[in-house]
Structures are given as C-alpha cells and as structure tokens.
Amino acid sequence: MLILPPPKEQGELEVDTSGAVYTLPLKLAADTVYRVVVRGAQAEEGNQLGEAATAVFTNGAAFAGSRSLSGRLLLPDLPGNRGFLGPIFVGLVPYENLESREFGLSAFDEGEIAASAITFTPEFTIEHLPLTGGYVLIAYALVEVPRGFRPPPSAPALPAGL
C-alpha cells in the first residue's frame, strides 16, 4: 500500500476478527488531497488483486479549486519479447521544489509530489491538481530489457537559471 503524500504518522495495520476489516491508524496533514494505492493484495485462497486499486480523498472541506491533467507517456520501443512491467507511477512535483541541476528520483522527496496516478498503459489522468503553480511530470516504471540494449543518449543539461 502506498499513501501520497506520505502521512505525518502511520501506525500498524490491524485486522478485525472476521478478517474482512483492516484499519491503519494515520496522522494526516490538514486540508490535503491524498491518494491511496493498493496493489498485490491477496485473498486467503491465493487470488490476487488483478490491477492496483486507487482511491483519492481529501480531509479538507472539498475538492474545490482543482484541475486535472491527462496525457500519454512516450515510451521507448522495446523488442517484442521485452516490455514494461506495470504499473507505471506518474506524478507532478512543484517546479520550485526540484534541484535545478539534477534530474531523476533523487531530485525531489516523495512528500513533494503534489498529485499522482497509477496506470498500466501510456495514457494517464492525474486528478485534483491544485490550481496554482507550475509542475514537472515524473514517471517511474520497471522495464525489462534485453542484454546489450543501449538507451538513447542523455538529455542535454538545463540552461543556467532554470
């Protein structure tokens, strides 16, 4: 289970005597939109949750003052026997929070992700994005590639001041 942004405090997952109700004590920031993603859940009989389940909620008065962003990720062509090992995590990080000289997962903290979505295809929609501010889209996917696969050359460095 993944909760974004991360809660201020998280207790231990508890299950009731019937095995049907789970409780996770949390301390959340006020007036915040959260996303909960559950994947890999398994029933006692061994059946697994087919795809990740995502829920979006707010502990604020409402989702007022938000927008959505939809798009399609441009994924590299891979040989037929190789591909992306879903799910793909897509998130938006406020531009001012990024280290301007560094890109990649180390350029921001998980708690700085303003909005996110989980997708199993290149198409994505991120809902409940705050109305103000500029964002950088980040995507994370596991990729299975053949031996000898050479990624494209690195992107050029950012100009000074960005």
CNS distance restraints for C-alpha pairs under 8 A (distance, minus, plus):
assign (resid   1 and name CA) (resid  36 and name CA) 7.04 0.50 0.50
assign (resid   1 and name CA) (resid  37 and name CA) 5.56 0.50 0.50
assign (resid   1 and name CA) (resid  38 and name CA) 4.55 0.50 0.50
assign (resid   1 and name CA) (resid  39 and name CA) 6.45 0.50 0.50
assign (resid   2 and name CA) (resid  35 and name CA) 7.97 0.50 0.50
assign (resid   2 and name CA) (resid  36 and name CA) 5.72 0.50 0.50
assign (resid   2 and name CA) (resid  37 and name CA) 5.08 0.50 0.50
assign (resid   2 and name CA) (resid  38 and name CA) 6.62 0.50 0.50
assign (resid   3 and name CA) (resid   7 and name CA) 7.09 0.50 0.50
assign (resid   3 and name CA) (resid  34 and name CA) 6.94 0.50 0.50
assign (resid   3 and name CA) (resid  35 and name CA) 5.71 0.50 0.50
assign (resid   3 and name CA) (resid  36 and name CA) 4.62 0.50 0.50
assign (resid   3 and name CA) (resid  37 and name CA) 6.51 0.50 0.50
assign (resid   4 and name CA) (resid  34 and name CA) 5.60 0.50 0.50
assign (resid   4 and name CA) (resid  35 and name CA) 5.21 0.50 0.50
assign (resid   4 and name CA) (resid  36 and name CA) 6.61 0.50 0.50
assign (resid   4 and name CA) (resid 110 and name CA) 7.83 0.50 0.50
assign (resid   4 and name CA) (resid 111 and name CA) 7.14 0.50 0.50
assign (resid   4 and name CA) (resid 113 and name CA) 7.37 0.50 0.50
assign (resid   4 and name CA) (resid 115 and name CA) 7.92 0.50 0.50
assign (resid   4 and name CA) (resid 116 and name CA) 7.84 0.50 0.50
assign (resid   5 and name CA) (resid  34 and name CA) 6.17 0.50 0.50
assign (resid   5 and name CA) (resid  35 and name CA) 7.33 0.50 0.50
assign (resid   5 and name CA) (resid 110 and name CA) 7.06 0.50 0.50
assign (resid   5 and name CA) (resid 111 and name CA) 5.04 0.50 0.50
assign (resid   5 and name CA) (resid 112 and name CA) 7.25 0.50 0.50
assign (resid   5 and name CA) (resid 113 and name CA) 6.44 0.50 0.50
assign (resid   5 and name CA) (resid 114 and name CA) 7.33 0.50 0.50
assign (resid   6 and name CA) (resid 110 and name CA) 7.46 0.50 0.50
assign (resid   6 and name CA) (resid 111 and name CA) 5.82 0.50 0.50
assign (resid   7 and name CA) (resid  26 and name CA) 6.48 0.50 0.50
assign (resid   7 and name CA) (resid  27 and name CA) 5.97 0.50 0.50
assign (resid   7 and name CA) (resid  28 and name CA) 5.00 0.50 0.50
assign (resid   7 and name CA) (resid  29 and name CA) 7.01 0.50 0.50
assign (resid   8 and name CA) (resid  26 and name CA) 7.48 0.50 0.50
assign (resid   8 and name CA) (resid  27 and name CA) 5.35 0.50 0.50
assign (resid   8 and name CA) (resid  28 and name CA) 5.49 0.50 0.50
assign (resid   8 and name CA) (resid  29 and name CA) 6.60 0.50 0.50
assign (resid   9 and name CA) (resid  26 and name CA) 5.60 0.50 0.50
assign (resid   9 and name CA) (resid  27 and name CA) 4.87 0.50 0.50
assign (resid   9 and name CA) (resid  28 and name CA) 7.16 0.50 0.50
assign (resid  10 and name CA) (resid  24 and name CA) 7.32 0.50 0.50
assign (resid  10 and name CA) (resid  25 and name CA) 5.98 0.50 0.50
assign (resid  10 and name CA) (resid  26 and name CA) 4.62 0.50 0.50
assign (resid  10 and name CA) (resid  27 and name CA) 6.51 0.50 0.50
assign (resid  11 and name CA) (resid  24 and name CA) 6.24 0.50 0.50
assign (resid  11 and name CA) (resid  25 and name CA) 4.97 0.50 0.50
assign (resid  11 and name CA) (resid  26 and name CA) 6.20 0.50 0.50
assign (resid  12 and name CA) (resid  24 and name CA) 6.16 0.50 0.50
assign (resid  12 and name CA) (resid  25 and name CA) 6.90 0.50 0.50
assign (resid  13 and name CA) (resid  22 and name CA) 6.80 0.50 0.50
assign (resid  13 and name CA) (resid  23 and name CA) 5.80 0.50 0.50
assign (resid  13 and name CA) (resid  24 and name CA) 4.67 0.50 0.50
assign (resid  13 and name CA) (resid  25 and name CA) 7.37 0.50 0.50
assign (resid  14 and name CA) (resid  22 and name CA) 5.55 0.50 0.50
assign (resid  14 and name CA) (resid  23 and name CA) 5.08 0.50 0.50
assign (resid  14 and name CA) (resid  24 and name CA) 6.29 0.50 0.50
assign (resid  15 and name CA) (resid  19 and name CA) 5.86 0.50 0.50
assign (resid  15 and name CA) (resid  20 and name CA) 7.31 0.50 0.50
assign (resid  15 and name CA) (resid  21 and name CA) 5.78 0.50 0.50
assign (resid  15 and name CA) (resid  22 and name CA) 4.46 0.50 0.50
assign (resid  15 and name CA) (resid  23 and name CA) 6.33 0.50 0.50
assign (resid  16 and name CA) (resid  20 and name CA) 6.81 0.50 0.50
assign (resid  16 and name CA) (resid  21 and name CA) 5.56 0.50 0.50
assign (resid  16 and name CA) (resid  22 and name CA) 6.50 0.50 0.50
assign (resid  30 and name CA) (resid  59 and name CA) 6.48 0.50 0.50
assign (resid  30 and name CA) (resid  60 and name CA) 6.68 0.50 0.50
assign (resid  31 and name CA) (resid  58 and name CA) 6.80 0.50 0.50
assign (resid  31 and name CA) (resid  59 and name CA) 5.41 0.50 0.50
assign (resid  31 and name CA) (resid  60 and name CA) 3.88 0.50 0.50
assign (resid  31 and name CA) (resid  61 and name CA) 7.26 0.50 0.50
assign (resid  32 and name CA) (resid  58 and name CA) 5.58 0.50 0.50
assign (resid  32 and name CA) (resid  59 and name CA) 5.96 0.50 0.50
assign (resid  32 and name CA) (resid  60 and name CA) 6.09 0.50 0.50
assign (resid  33 and name CA) (resid  56 and name CA) 7.09 0.50 0.50
assign (resid  33 and name CA) (resid  57 and name CA) 5.76 0.50 0.50
assign (resid  33 and name CA) (resid  58 and name CA) 4.29 0.50 0.50
assign (resid  33 and name CA) (resid  59 and name CA) 6.92 0.50 0.50
assign (resid  33 and name CA) (resid  60 and name CA) 7.58 0.50 0.50
assign (resid  33 and name CA) (resid  63 and name CA) 7.76 0.50 0.50
assign (resid  33 and name CA) (resid 128 and name CA) 7.37 0.50 0.50
assign (resid  34 and name CA) (resid  56 and name CA) 5.69 0.50 0.50
assign (resid  34 and name CA) (resid  57 and name CA) 5.40 0.50 0.50
assign (resid  34 and name CA) (resid  58 and name CA) 5.91 0.50 0.50
assign (resid  35 and name CA) (resid  54 and name CA) 6.83 0.50 0.50
assign (resid  35 and name CA) (resid  55 and name CA) 5.69 0.50 0.50
assign (resid  35 and name CA) (resid  56 and name CA) 4.50 0.50 0.50
assign (resid  35 and name CA) (resid  57 and name CA) 6.55 0.50 0.50
assign (resid  35 and name CA) (resid 116 and name CA) 7.46 0.50 0.50
assign (resid  36 and name CA) (resid  54 and name CA) 5.61 0.50 0.50
assign (resid  36 and name CA) (resid  55 and name CA) 5.27 0.50 0.50
assign (resid  36 and name CA) (resid  56 and name CA) 6.48 0.50 0.50
assign (resid  37 and name CA) (resid  52 and name CA) 6.47 0.50 0.50
assign (resid  37 and name CA) (resid  53 and name CA) 5.68 0.50 0.50
assign (resid  37 and name CA) (resid  54 and name CA) 4.50 0.50 0.50
assign (resid  37 and name CA) (resid  55 and name CA) 6.65 0.50 0.50
assign (resid  37 and name CA) (resid 118 and name CA) 7.90 0.50 0.50
assign (resid  38 and name CA) (resid  52 and name CA) 5.52 0.50 0.50
assign (resid  38 and name CA) (resid  53 and name CA) 5.25 0.50 0.50
assign (resid  38 and name CA) (resid  54 and name CA) 6.51 0.50 0.50
assign (resid  39 and name CA) (resid  49 and name CA) 6.70 0.50 0.50
assign (resid  39 and name CA) (resid  51 and name CA) 6.63 0.50 0.50
assign (resid  39 and name CA) (resid  52 and name CA) 4.33 0.50 0.50
assign (resid  39 and name CA) (resid  53 and name CA) 6.47 0.50 0.50
assign (resid  40 and name CA) (resid  48 and name CA) 6.23 0.50 0.50
assign (resid  40 and name CA) (resid  49 and name CA) 5.89 0.50 0.50
assign (resid  40 and name CA) (resid  50 and name CA) 7.84 0.50 0.50
assign (resid  40 and name CA) (resid  51 and name CA) 7.92 0.50 0.50
assign (resid  40 and name CA) (resid  52 and name CA) 7.26 0.50 0.50
assign (resid  41 and name CA) (resid  48 and name CA) 5.68 0.50 0.50
assign (resid  41 and name CA) (resid  49 and name CA) 5.37 0.50 0.50
assign (resid  42 and name CA) (resid  46 and name CA) 5.79 0.50 0.50
assign (resid  42 and name CA) (resid  47 and name CA) 5.54 0.50 0.50
assign (resid  42 and name CA) (resid  48 and name CA) 4.32 0.50 0.50
assign (resid  42 and name CA) (resid  49 and name CA) 6.26 0.50 0.50
assign (resid  43 and name CA) (resid  47 and name CA) 5.31 0.50 0.50
assign (resid  43 and name CA) (resid  48 and name CA) 6.43 0.50 0.50
assign (resid  52 and name CA) (resid  87 and name CA) 7.61 0.50 0.50
assign (resid  52 and name CA) (resid 118 and name CA) 7.60 0.50 0.50
assign (resid  54 and name CA) (resid 118 and name CA) 7.51 0.50 0.50
assign (resid  58 and name CA) (resid  62 and name CA) 6.88 0.50 0.50
assign (resid  58 and name CA) (resid  63 and name CA) 6.92 0.50 0.50
assign (resid  63 and name CA) (resid 128 and name CA) 6.76 0.50 0.50
assign (resid  65 and name CA) (resid 130 and name CA) 6.50 0.50 0.50
assign (resid  65 and name CA) (resid 131 and name CA) 5.93 0.50 0.50
assign (resid  66 and name CA) (resid 127 and name CA) 7.85 0.50 0.50
assign (resid  66 and name CA) (resid 128 and name CA) 4.91 0.50 0.50
assign (resid  66 and name CA) (resid 129 and name CA) 5.15 0.50 0.50
assign (resid  66 and name CA) (resid 130 and name CA) 4.71 0.50 0.50
assign (resid  66 and name CA) (resid 131 and name CA) 5.21 0.50 0.50
assign (resid  67 and name CA) (resid 127 and name CA) 6.39 0.50 0.50
assign (resid  67 and name CA) (resid 128 and name CA) 5.42 0.50 0.50
assign (resid  67 and name CA) (resid 129 and name CA) 5.07 0.50 0.50
assign (resid  67 and name CA) (resid 130 and name CA) 6.43 0.50 0.50
assign (resid  67 and name CA) (resid 131 and name CA) 6.18 0.50 0.50
assign (resid  68 and name CA) (resid 125 and name CA) 6.90 0.50 0.50
assign (resid  68 and name CA) (resid 126 and name CA) 5.52 0.50 0.50
assign (resid  68 and name CA) (resid 127 and name CA) 4.28 0.50 0.50
assign (resid  68 and name CA) (resid 128 and name CA) 5.82 0.50 0.50
assign (resid  68 and name CA) (resid 129 and name CA) 5.73 0.50 0.50
assign (resid  69 and name CA) (resid 125 and name CA) 5.59 0.50 0.50
assign (resid  69 and name CA) (resid 126 and name CA) 5.19 0.50 0.50
assign (resid  69 and name CA) (resid 127 and name CA) 6.53 0.50 0.50
assign (resid  69 and name CA) (resid 129 and name CA) 7.67 0.50 0.50
assign (resid  70 and name CA) (resid 123 and name CA) 7.48 0.50 0.50
assign (resid  70 and name CA) (resid 124 and name CA) 5.57 0.50 0.50
assign (resid  70 and name CA) (resid 125 and name CA) 4.16 0.50 0.50
assign (resid  70 and name CA) (resid 126 and name CA) 6.31 0.50 0.50
assign (resid  71 and name CA) (resid 123 and name CA) 5.79 0.50 0.50
assign (resid  71 and name CA) (resid 124 and name CA) 5.56 0.50 0.50
assign (resid  71 and name CA) (resid 125 and name CA) 6.60 0.50 0.50
assign (resid  72 and name CA) (resid 122 and name CA) 5.19 0.50 0.50
assign (resid  72 and name CA) (resid 123 and name CA) 4.31 0.50 0.50
assign (resid  72 and name CA) (resid 124 and name CA) 6.18 0.50 0.50
assign (resid  73 and name CA) (resid 122 and name CA) 4.86 0.50 0.50
assign (resid  73 and name CA) (resid 123 and name CA) 6.41 0.50 0.50
assign (resid  73 and name CA) (resid 124 and name CA) 7.81 0.50 0.50
assign (resid  74 and name CA) (resid 122 and name CA) 7.09 0.50 0.50
assign (resid  75 and name CA) (resid 122 and name CA) 7.21 0.50 0.50
assign (resid  78 and name CA) (resid  82 and name CA) 6.03 0.50 0.50
assign (resid  78 and name CA) (resid  83 and name CA) 6.11 0.50 0.50
assign (resid  78 and name CA) (resid 145 and name CA) 7.26 0.50 0.50
assign (resid  79 and name CA) (resid  83 and name CA) 7.54 0.50 0.50
assign (resid  79 and name CA) (resid 146 and name CA) 7.80 0.50 0.50
assign (resid  82 and name CA) (resid 144 and name CA) 5.67 0.50 0.50
assign (resid  82 and name CA) (resid 145 and name CA) 5.64 0.50 0.50
assign (resid  82 and name CA) (resid 146 and name CA) 6.77 0.50 0.50
assign (resid  83 and name CA) (resid 143 and name CA) 6.04 0.50 0.50
assign (resid  83 and name CA) (resid 144 and name CA) 5.56 0.50 0.50
assign (resid  83 and name CA) (resid 145 and name CA) 6.87 0.50 0.50
assign (resid  84 and name CA) (resid 141 and name CA) 6.83 0.50 0.50
assign (resid  84 and name CA) (resid 142 and name CA) 5.99 0.50 0.50
assign (resid  84 and name CA) (resid 143 and name CA) 4.50 0.50 0.50
assign (resid  84 and name CA) (resid 144 and name CA) 6.17 0.50 0.50
assign (resid  85 and name CA) (resid 141 and name CA) 7.01 0.50 0.50
assign (resid  85 and name CA) (resid 142 and name CA) 5.29 0.50 0.50
assign (resid  85 and name CA) (resid 143 and name CA) 5.67 0.50 0.50
assign (resid  85 and name CA) (resid 144 and name CA) 6.84 0.50 0.50
assign (resid  86 and name CA) (resid 119 and name CA) 7.65 0.50 0.50
assign (resid  86 and name CA) (resid 120 and name CA) 5.33 0.50 0.50
assign (resid  86 and name CA) (resid 121 and name CA) 7.94 0.50 0.50
assign (resid  86 and name CA) (resid 141 and name CA) 6.71 0.50 0.50
assign (resid  86 and name CA) (resid 142 and name CA) 6.93 0.50 0.50
assign (resid  87 and name CA) (resid 118 and name CA) 6.39 0.50 0.50
assign (resid  87 and name CA) (resid 119 and name CA) 5.69 0.50 0.50
assign (resid  87 and name CA) (resid 120 and name CA) 4.84 0.50 0.50
assign (resid  87 and name CA) (resid 141 and name CA) 6.72 0.50 0.50
assign (resid  88 and name CA) (resid 118 and name CA) 5.73 0.50 0.50
assign (resid  88 and name CA) (resid 119 and name CA) 5.22 0.50 0.50
assign (resid  88 and name CA) (resid 120 and name CA) 5.88 0.50 0.50
assign (resid  88 and name CA) (resid 121 and name CA) 7.56 0.50 0.50
assign (resid  88 and name CA) (resid 139 and name CA) 6.82 0.50 0.50
assign (resid  88 and name CA) (resid 140 and name CA) 5.75 0.50 0.50
assign (resid  88 and name CA) (resid 141 and name CA) 4.71 0.50 0.50
assign (resid  88 and name CA) (resid 142 and name CA) 7.67 0.50 0.50
assign (resid  89 and name CA) (resid 116 and name CA) 7.34 0.50 0.50
assign (resid  89 and name CA) (resid 117 and name CA) 6.15 0.50 0.50
assign (resid  89 and name CA) (resid 118 and name CA) 4.78 0.50 0.50
assign (resid  89 and name CA) (resid 119 and name CA) 6.57 0.50 0.50
assign (resid  89 and name CA) (resid 139 and name CA) 5.50 0.50 0.50
assign (resid  89 and name CA) (resid 140 and name CA) 5.10 0.50 0.50
assign (resid  89 and name CA) (resid 141 and name CA) 6.50 0.50 0.50
assign (resid  90 and name CA) (resid 116 and name CA) 5.56 0.50 0.50
assign (resid  90 and name CA) (resid 117 and name CA) 5.34 0.50 0.50
assign (resid  90 and name CA) (resid 118 and name CA) 6.21 0.50 0.50
assign (resid  90 and name CA) (resid 119 and name CA) 7.62 0.50 0.50
assign (resid  90 and name CA) (resid 124 and name CA) 7.60 0.50 0.50
assign (resid  90 and name CA) (resid 126 and name CA) 7.99 0.50 0.50
assign (resid  90 and name CA) (resid 137 and name CA) 7.07 0.50 0.50
assign (resid  90 and name CA) (resid 138 and name CA) 5.71 0.50 0.50
assign (resid  90 and name CA) (resid 139 and name CA) 4.35 0.50 0.50
assign (resid  90 and name CA) (resid 140 and name CA) 6.55 0.50 0.50
assign (resid  91 and name CA) (resid 113 and name CA) 6.26 0.50 0.50
assign (resid  91 and name CA) (resid 114 and name CA) 7.40 0.50 0.50
assign (resid  91 and name CA) (resid 115 and name CA) 5.73 0.50 0.50
assign (resid  91 and name CA) (resid 116 and name CA) 4.03 0.50 0.50
assign (resid  91 and name CA) (resid 117 and name CA) 6.38 0.50 0.50
assign (resid  91 and name CA) (resid 126 and name CA) 7.71 0.50 0.50
assign (resid  91 and name CA) (resid 137 and name CA) 5.79 0.50 0.50
assign (resid  91 and name CA) (resid 138 and name CA) 5.23 0.50 0.50
assign (resid  91 and name CA) (resid 139 and name CA) 6.34 0.50 0.50
assign (resid  92 and name CA) (resid 113 and name CA) 5.66 0.50 0.50
assign (resid  92 and name CA) (resid 114 and name CA) 5.69 0.50 0.50
assign (resid  92 and name CA) (resid 115 and name CA) 5.47 0.50 0.50
assign (resid  92 and name CA) (resid 116 and name CA) 6.26 0.50 0.50
assign (resid  92 and name CA) (resid 135 and name CA) 5.69 0.50 0.50
assign (resid  92 and name CA) (resid 136 and name CA) 5.53 0.50 0.50
assign (resid  92 and name CA) (resid 137 and name CA) 4.69 0.50 0.50
assign (resid  92 and name CA) (resid 138 and name CA) 6.12 0.50 0.50
assign (resid  93 and name CA) (resid  97 and name CA) 7.06 0.50 0.50
assign (resid  93 and name CA) (resid  98 and name CA) 7.52 0.50 0.50
assign (resid  93 and name CA) (resid 108 and name CA) 7.70 0.50 0.50
assign (resid  93 and name CA) (resid 112 and name CA) 6.02 0.50 0.50
assign (resid  93 and name CA) (resid 113 and name CA) 4.72 0.50 0.50
assign (resid  93 and name CA) (resid 114 and name CA) 5.68 0.50 0.50
assign (resid  93 and name CA) (resid 115 and name CA) 7.62 0.50 0.50
assign (resid  93 and name CA) (resid 135 and name CA) 5.33 0.50 0.50
assign (resid  93 and name CA) (resid 136 and name CA) 5.34 0.50 0.50
assign (resid  93 and name CA) (resid 137 and name CA) 6.61 0.50 0.50
assign (resid  93 and name CA) (resid 138 and name CA) 7.37 0.50 0.50
assign (resid  94 and name CA) (resid  98 and name CA) 7.23 0.50 0.50
assign (resid  94 and name CA) (resid 112 and name CA) 7.23 0.50 0.50
assign (resid  94 and name CA) (resid 113 and name CA) 7.35 0.50 0.50
assign (resid  94 and name CA) (resid 114 and name CA) 6.83 0.50 0.50
assign (resid  94 and name CA) (resid 133 and name CA) 6.84 0.50 0.50
assign (resid  94 and name CA) (resid 134 and name CA) 5.88 0.50 0.50
assign (resid  94 and name CA) (resid 135 and name CA) 4.38 0.50 0.50
assign (resid  94 and name CA) (resid 136 and name CA) 6.35 0.50 0.50
assign (resid  95 and name CA) (resid 133 and name CA) 7.86 0.50 0.50
assign (resid  95 and name CA) (resid 134 and name CA) 5.57 0.50 0.50
assign (resid  95 and name CA) (resid 135 and name CA) 4.77 0.50 0.50
assign (resid  95 and name CA) (resid 136 and name CA) 5.64 0.50 0.50
assign (resid  96 and name CA) (resid 134 and name CA) 7.91 0.50 0.50
assign (resid  97 and name CA) (resid 108 and name CA) 6.78 0.50 0.50
assign (resid  97 and name CA) (resid 112 and name CA) 7.22 0.50 0.50
assign (resid  98 and name CA) (resid 102 and name CA) 7.84 0.50 0.50
assign (resid  98 and name CA) (resid 103 and name CA) 8.00 0.50 0.50
assign (resid  98 and name CA) (resid 107 and name CA) 5.70 0.50 0.50
assign (resid  98 and name CA) (resid 108 and name CA) 5.67 0.50 0.50
assign (resid  99 and name CA) (resid 103 and name CA) 7.38 0.50 0.50
assign (resid  99 and name CA) (resid 107 and name CA) 5.44 0.50 0.50
assign (resid  99 and name CA) (resid 108 and name CA) 7.14 0.50 0.50
assign (resid 100 and name CA) (resid 158 and name CA) 7.53 0.50 0.50
assign (resid 100 and name CA) (resid 161 and name CA) 7.80 0.50 0.50
assign (resid 100 and name CA) (resid 162 and name CA) 5.97 0.50 0.50
assign (resid 101 and name CA) (resid 157 and name CA) 7.70 0.50 0.50
assign (resid 101 and name CA) (resid 158 and name CA) 6.93 0.50 0.50
assign (resid 102 and name CA) (resid 106 and name CA) 7.68 0.50 0.50
assign (resid 102 and name CA) (resid 107 and name CA) 5.55 0.50 0.50
assign (resid 103 and name CA) (resid 107 and name CA) 5.23 0.50 0.50
assign (resid 108 and name CA) (resid 112 and name CA) 6.70 0.50 0.50
assign (resid 109 and name CA) (resid 113 and name CA) 7.56 0.50 0.50
assign (resid 114 and name CA) (resid 129 and name CA) 7.07 0.50 0.50
assign (resid 114 and name CA) (resid 130 and name CA) 7.82 0.50 0.50
assign (resid 115 and name CA) (resid 126 and name CA) 6.63 0.50 0.50
assign (resid 115 and name CA) (resid 127 and name CA) 7.30 0.50 0.50
assign (resid 115 and name CA) (resid 128 and name CA) 7.09 0.50 0.50
assign (resid 115 and name CA) (resid 129 and name CA) 5.78 0.50 0.50
assign (resid 116 and name CA) (resid 126 and name CA) 5.65 0.50 0.50
assign (resid 116 and name CA) (resid 127 and name CA) 7.71 0.50 0.50
assign (resid 117 and name CA) (resid 124 and name CA) 7.06 0.50 0.50
assign (resid 117 and name CA) (resid 125 and name CA) 6.71 0.50 0.50
assign (resid 117 and name CA) (resid 126 and name CA) 5.41 0.50 0.50
assign (resid 117 and name CA) (resid 127 and name CA) 7.92 0.50 0.50
assign (resid 118 and name CA) (resid 124 and name CA) 7.66 0.50 0.50
assign (resid 119 and name CA) (resid 123 and name CA) 7.18 0.50 0.50
assign (resid 119 and name CA) (resid 124 and name CA) 6.07 0.50 0.50
assign (resid 145 and name CA) (resid 149 and name CA) 6.44 0.50 0.50
assign (resid 158 and name CA) (resid 162 and name CA) 6.60 0.50 0.50
